[in-house]
Amino acid sequence: MARGSYNRSRGATHVVPEAWDAMNQWKYEVARELGVDTNIQNGYWGNVTSRDAGTVGGHMTRKMVEMAQQQLAGKYTPTTK
């Protein structure tokens, strides 16, 4: 289960299952931005410290809250790649 916070084989569910791949990709992008990605090897996060993993999750949460607040205020424009 060290390959991330989600294990498809155990039947874990997301509110929006279609977003799983995008969220997982974003997690790696955030880790790269924060310089944490050097400890991730082939998707294995076991070498990442709890502090660094928490930093990645915290950064993602802050960004999601920011996007939601902008969307509620009518100022958020989603970007597509």
C-alpha angles and dihedrals in degrees: 000000000000092000092086140308095291129070114189093190091062092056097248112167137209127210087239106025092186089065095060097093093046092049092048092050090047090052089059092046091053091047089052092049090051094045093244095117094086089078094050112093120188092333093312112133096181092105093053114098119241089244093054093045089050090050090055092048093045092050091049091049093050091050092048092050090048091051092048093049091049090048092051089049090049093244102104118104112184116226122222127203 
